[in-house]
Amino acid sequence: MNGGNIRMIREEKGMTLNELAALSGVSKSYISYIERGMQKNPSISVLEKISTALGIEFIELIESLNKK
């Protein structure tokens, strides 16, 4: 899983880590762990919250996480 792609999508949308955390209801530290590859297996519910907050389809997020 390439969590750095979440960071890339977030930054493309001009969103800070704090904003994504507030919009998704997922803690800033947990999102940071995902983005930095420290958390390799986030739950589907967490990924759904992140995709909704980013304004992208869940499948789009999953596909981005599988890209190198």
C-alpha positions as CSV (number, residue, x, y, z in Angstrom):
1,M,0.0,0.0,0.0
2,N,1.4,3.4,-1.0
3,G,0.0,5.8,1.6
4,G,2.0,8.6,0.0
5,N,-0.6,8.8,-2.7
6,I,-3.1,10.0,-0.1
7,R,-0.8,12.9,0.6
8,M,-0.4,13.6,-3.1
9,I,-4.2,13.7,-3.6
10,R,-4.7,15.8,-0.4
11,E,-2.1,18.3,-1.6
12,E,-3.5,18.4,-5.1
13,K,-6.8,19.4,-3.6
14,G,-5.0,22.1,-1.5
15,M,-6.0,20.5,1.7
16,T,-3.8,20.4,4.9
17,L,-3.5,17.4,7.1
18,N,-5.5,19.2,9.8
19,E,-8.3,19.9,7.3
20,L,-8.5,16.3,6.1
21,A,-8.6,15.1,9.7
22,A,-11.4,17.5,10.6
23,L,-13.4,16.6,7.5
24,S,-12.9,12.9,7.8
25,G,-13.2,12.4,11.6
26,V,-9.9,10.5,11.5
27,S,-7.1,11.7,13.7
28,K,-4.3,13.8,12.2
29,S,-1.7,11.4,13.6
30,Y,-3.4,8.3,12.1
31,I,-3.6,9.9,8.7
32,S,0.0,10.9,9.0
33,Y,1.0,7.3,9.8
34,I,-0.9,6.2,6.7
35,E,0.7,8.8,4.5
36,R,4.2,7.9,5.8
37,G,3.7,4.2,5.4
38,M,3.8,3.5,9.1
39,Q,0.2,2.2,9.1
40,K,0.0,-0.3,6.3
41,N,-3.5,-1.8,6.9
42,P,-6.0,0.9,7.7
43,S,-9.6,-0.3,8.0
44,I,-12.1,0.1,5.1
45,S,-14.2,2.4,7.3
46,V,-11.2,4.7,7.8
47,L,-10.4,4.7,4.0
48,E,-14.1,5.4,3.3
49,K,-14.0,8.4,5.6
50,I,-10.8,9.7,3.9
51,S,-12.1,9.2,0.4
52,T,-15.3,11.1,1.3
53,A,-13.4,14.0,2.8
54,L,-11.2,14.1,-0.2
55,G,-14.2,14.2,-2.5
56,I,-13.2,11.1,-4.5
57,E,-14.7,7.7,-5.0
58,F,-13.6,5.0,-2.6
59,I,-12.4,2.8,-5.5
60,E,-10.3,5.7,-6.8
61,L,-8.6,5.9,-3.4
62,I,-8.0,2.1,-3.2
63,E,-6.6,2.1,-6.8
64,S,-4.2,5.0,-5.9
65,L,-3.0,3.1,-2.8
66,N,-2.0,0.1,-5.0
67,K,0.1,2.3,-7.3
68,K,3.8,2.5,-6.7
